[in-house]
């Protein structure tokens, strides 16, 4: 079984509800060592803001990027697409007073027919690793940008949250889970900070990367275990053939480890290295 391909085929259904995603975002807000407004950290790097008119936000979530742009009076027309109906509903409600300028839709970004030479800013927020045909997709995005257009893609390091994933997969192996379940599609193998510049430079010019090194600091086990349960839920969803009692044993093993770690060291740390790439339209790659 190709676990990464299976994960990609199921991701659209899994992300149709944003509840778990928002819980994960809130953990990062409340337990990060460095408290950062992600939308501000990303968008404050925009050059030539006065040239931005039309904005396209792919994987827009609850519309945090568009909301920030509106607050800063950057751009005039905004389109946001996401797989989650609840995300789109929340985003629409938050910008109801700007409904003439903002359009949100539930959609698969790989099949949307984007307008050519239309957008001055295109954003892909932590979603490029889900794209099956990146060459075709990135070429289409480059073609849809204006000559002065700016492209932004956010992502994680390939080593992102390795403490969580190492725990998960090491215990899976010790508990004799099938080999096809012990791969790790969550580690941004399709698009990450380490390979992002080389991937994007084929389709965009002047690609520059920025990294934000951070940590989640857990002084009690409950917040980490709540976070881990969300990830475990995604794995149970992915591998429906695994008996429930095996997942229960796995969670119990991780729980005992984290409790002991906090008891001995007073804290459990999880590294969260994330970042972004920014680039411009590459006329040759869009052809």
C-alpha positions as CSV (number, residue, x, y, z in Angstrom):
1,X,0.0,0.0,0.0
2,X,1.3,3.5,-0.9
3,X,0.4,5.3,2.3
4,X,1.3,8.8,1.0
5,X,-1.0,8.4,-2.0
6,X,-3.8,7.0,0.1
7,X,-3.4,10.0,2.4
8,X,-3.7,12.4,-0.5
9,X,-6.8,10.6,-1.9
10,X,-8.5,10.9,1.5
11,X,-7.4,14.4,2.5
12,X,-10.4,16.2,0.9
13,X,-12.9,14.2,2.9
14,X,-10.9,14.5,6.1
15,X,-10.6,18.3,5.9
16,X,-14.3,18.8,5.2
17,X,-14.7,19.7,8.9
18,X,-12.3,22.3,10.4
19,X,-12.9,21.5,14.1
20,X,-9.7,19.5,14.6
21,X,-7.6,21.8,12.5
22,X,-8.7,24.8,14.7
23,X,-7.9,22.9,17.9
24,X,-4.4,22.4,16.5
25,X,-4.1,26.0,15.7
26,X,-5.2,27.0,19.2
27,X,-2.5,24.7,20.7
28,X,0.1,26.6,18.8
29,X,-1.3,29.9,19.9
30,X,-1.4,28.9,23.6
31,X,1.7,26.8,24.0
32,X,4.3,28.3,21.6
33,X,7.5,29.5,23.2
34,X,7.5,32.5,20.8
35,X,4.0,34.0,20.5
36,X,3.7,35.1,16.9
37,X,0.7,36.3,14.8
38,X,1.3,34.0,11.8
39,X,-0.7,36.1,9.3
40,X,1.3,39.2,10.3
41,X,4.7,37.3,10.3
42,X,4.0,36.2,6.7
43,X,2.3,39.2,5.1
44,X,4.5,41.9,6.6
45,X,7.1,40.6,4.2
46,X,5.1,41.7,1.2
47,X,6.9,44.1,-1.2
48,X,5.1,46.9,-3.1
49,X,1.8,46.6,-1.2
50,X,0.4,49.5,-3.3
51,X,0.6,47.3,-6.4
52,X,-1.7,44.6,-5.0
53,X,-5.3,44.7,-6.3
54,X,-6.6,41.1,-6.7
55,X,-5.8,38.5,-4.2
56,X,-6.2,34.7,-4.4
57,X,-5.9,32.7,-1.1
58,X,-5.8,28.9,-1.6
59,X,-6.3,26.8,1.5
60,X,-7.7,30.0,3.1
61,X,-8.9,28.3,6.3
62,X,-11.0,30.8,8.3
63,X,-9.7,33.7,6.2
64,X,-7.0,35.0,8.5
65,X,-4.8,36.2,5.7
66,X,-7.6,38.0,3.8
67,X,-8.8,39.5,7.1
68,X,-5.3,40.8,7.8
69,X,-5.0,42.3,4.3
70,X,-8.4,44.0,4.8
71,X,-7.2,45.5,8.1
72,X,-4.1,46.8,6.4
73,X,-6.0,48.1,3.3
74,X,-3.8,45.9,1.1
75,X,-5.7,44.9,-2.1
76,X,-9.2,45.5,-3.3
77,X,-10.7,42.2,-4.4
78,X,-10.2,38.8,-2.6
79,X,-11.0,35.2,-3.5
80,X,-10.5,32.4,-0.9
81,X,-10.9,28.7,-1.5
82,X,-10.8,25.9,1.1
83,X,-12.0,22.2,1.3
84,X,-13.8,22.9,4.7
85,X,-17.4,24.1,4.6
86,X,-17.1,25.3,8.2
87,X,-13.9,27.2,7.4
88,X,-15.6,29.0,4.5
89,X,-18.7,29.7,6.6
90,X,-16.6,31.3,9.4
91,X,-14.5,33.3,6.9
92,X,-17.6,34.6,5.2
93,X,-19.1,35.6,8.5
94,X,-16.0,37.5,9.6
95,X,-15.9,39.6,6.4
96,X,-19.7,40.1,5.9
97,X,-19.2,43.9,5.8
98,X,-16.8,43.4,2.9
99,X,-18.9,40.9,0.9
100,X,-18.8,43.0,-2.3
101,X,-15.0,42.7,-2.3
102,X,-14.5,39.2,-0.8
103,X,-15.6,35.9,-2.3
104,X,-15.2,32.6,-0.4
105,X,-16.0,29.2,-1.8
106,X,-15.7,25.5,-0.9
107,X,-13.6,24.1,-3.7
108,X,-10.8,21.7,-4.8
109,X,-8.0,24.1,-5.8
110,X,-6.6,21.6,-8.3
111,X,-9.6,21.8,-10.5
112,X,-10.5,25.5,-10.3
113,X,-10.3,27.4,-13.6
114,X,-8.1,30.4,-12.7
115,X,-8.1,33.5,-14.7
116,X,-4.9,34.2,-16.7
117,X,-2.8,37.3,-15.8
118,X,-5.3,38.3,-13.1
119,X,-4.0,38.1,-9.6
120,X,-1.4,40.4,-8.0
121,X,-1.0,38.1,-4.9
122,X,-1.5,34.4,-4.7
123,X,-1.1,32.6,-1.3
124,X,-0.9,28.8,-0.7
125,X,-1.1,28.3,3.1
126,X,0.3,24.9,4.3
127,X,-1.3,23.0,1.4
128,X,1.2,22.4,-1.4
129,X,2.2,19.0,0.0
130,X,-1.3,17.8,-0.7
131,X,-1.2,18.7,-4.4
132,X,-0.8,15.6,-6.5
133,X,0.5,17.2,-9.7
134,X,2.6,20.1,-8.5
135,X,4.1,20.9,-11.9
136,X,0.7,21.4,-13.5
137,X,-0.7,23.3,-10.5
138,X,2.3,25.7,-10.1
139,X,2.4,26.4,-13.8
140,X,-1.3,27.3,-13.7
141,X,-0.8,29.6,-10.7
142,X,2.2,31.4,-12.4
143,X,0.1,31.9,-15.5
144,X,-2.7,33.4,-13.4
145,X,-0.4,36.1,-11.9
146,X,0.0,39.6,-13.3
147,X,3.4,40.7,-14.4
148,X,4.0,42.4,-11.0
149,X,2.4,39.5,-9.1
150,X,3.7,38.0,-5.9
151,X,3.5,34.4,-4.8
152,X,3.6,33.2,-1.2
153,X,3.7,29.6,0.0
154,X,3.9,28.6,3.7
155,X,5.0,25.2,4.9
156,X,6.9,23.2,7.6
157,X,10.3,21.8,7.9
158,X,10.8,18.1,7.1
159,X,11.8,17.8,10.8
160,X,8.6,19.5,12.0
161,X,7.3,18.2,15.3
162,X,9.7,15.3,15.1
163,X,9.3,14.5,18.8
164,X,5.6,13.8,18.3
165,X,6.1,11.8,15.1
166,X,9.1,9.8,16.5
167,X,7.1,8.8,19.5
168,X,4.1,7.8,17.3
169,X,6.0,5.7,14.8
170,X,8.5,4.2,17.2
171,X,5.7,2.9,19.4
172,X,3.8,1.7,16.3
173,X,6.9,-0.4,15.4
174,X,7.3,-1.7,18.9
175,X,3.6,-2.7,19.0
176,X,4.0,-4.5,15.7
177,X,1.8,-2.4,13.5
178,X,1.9,-3.4,9.8
179,X,4.8,-1.9,7.9
180,X,2.6,0.0,5.5
181,X,1.3,2.1,8.4
182,X,4.7,3.2,9.7
183,X,5.5,5.7,6.8
184,X,4.9,9.3,7.6
185,X,2.9,11.4,5.1
186,X,2.7,14.2,7.7
187,X,6.4,15.2,7.4
188,X,5.9,17.4,4.4
189,X,7.6,15.0,2.0
190,X,6.0,16.6,-0.9
191,X,6.9,20.3,-0.1
192,X,8.9,21.5,2.8
193,X,11.3,24.2,3.9
194,X,14.3,22.2,2.8
195,X,13.2,21.6,-0.8
196,X,10.7,24.4,-1.3
197,X,13.1,26.9,-3.0
198,X,14.3,24.4,-5.6
199,X,10.6,23.4,-6.3
200,X,9.3,26.9,-6.6
201,X,12.2,28.3,-8.6
202,X,11.1,26.3,-11.6
203,X,7.9,28.3,-11.8
204,X,8.6,31.6,-10.0
205,X,11.5,34.1,-10.0
206,X,13.4,35.7,-7.1
207,X,12.2,33.0,-4.6
208,X,13.3,33.8,-1.1
209,X,12.7,31.7,2.0
210,X,12.1,32.7,5.6
211,X,12.2,30.4,8.7
212,X,10.5,30.6,12.1
213,X,12.1,28.4,14.7
214,X,9.8,27.7,17.6
215,X,8.7,25.2,20.2
216,X,5.6,24.0,21.9
217,X,6.1,23.8,25.6
218,X,3.9,21.5,27.6
219,X,4.1,21.6,31.4
220,X,1.2,19.2,31.8
221,X,0.4,16.2,29.6
222,X,-3.2,17.0,28.8
223,X,-2.7,19.7,26.1
224,X,-0.1,17.5,24.3
225,X,-2.3,14.4,24.5
226,X,-5.3,16.4,23.2
227,X,-3.2,17.5,20.2
228,X,-1.8,14.0,19.7
229,X,-5.4,12.5,19.7
230,X,-6.2,14.8,16.8
231,X,-3.2,13.4,14.8
232,X,-4.1,9.8,15.9
233,X,-7.7,10.4,14.6
234,X,-6.2,11.2,11.2
235,X,-4.2,8.0,11.2
236,X,-7.3,5.9,12.3
237,X,-9.2,7.5,9.5
238,X,-6.4,6.6,7.1
239,X,-5.9,3.0,8.2
240,X,-9.4,1.8,8.8
241,X,-8.4,-1.8,8.7
242,X,-6.3,-1.6,12.0
243,X,-8.2,-3.0,15.0
244,X,-9.3,-0.4,17.6
245,X,-7.4,-2.1,20.5
246,X,-4.1,-1.5,18.7
247,X,-4.8,2.2,18.5
248,X,-5.7,2.1,22.2
249,X,-2.4,0.4,23.1
250,X,-0.6,3.0,21.0
251,X,-2.2,6.0,22.8
252,X,-1.6,4.4,26.2
253,X,2.1,4.0,25.4
254,X,2.5,7.6,24.2
255,X,0.5,8.9,27.2
256,X,2.7,7.0,29.7
257,X,5.9,8.2,28.0
258,X,4.8,11.9,28.0
259,X,3.6,11.8,31.6
260,X,6.9,10.3,32.7
261,X,8.9,12.9,30.7
262,X,7.0,15.8,32.3
263,X,7.4,14.2,35.7
264,X,11.1,14.0,35.3
265,X,11.9,17.2,33.4
266,X,9.0,19.4,34.3
267,X,8.3,20.1,30.6
268,X,7.9,18.3,27.3
269,X,9.1,20.2,24.3
270,X,8.1,19.8,20.6
271,X,10.0,21.7,17.9
272,X,7.8,23.5,15.4
273,X,10.0,24.8,12.6
274,X,7.9,26.5,9.9
275,X,8.3,29.2,7.3
276,X,7.4,30.6,4.0
277,X,8.6,31.3,0.5
278,X,7.9,34.5,-1.5
279,X,8.6,34.9,-5.3
280,X,7.5,36.7,-8.4
281,X,5.9,35.7,-11.7
282,X,8.2,33.8,-14.0
283,X,7.1,34.5,-17.5
284,X,8.9,31.5,-19.1
285,X,7.6,28.9,-16.7
286,X,4.0,29.9,-17.2
287,X,4.0,29.0,-20.9
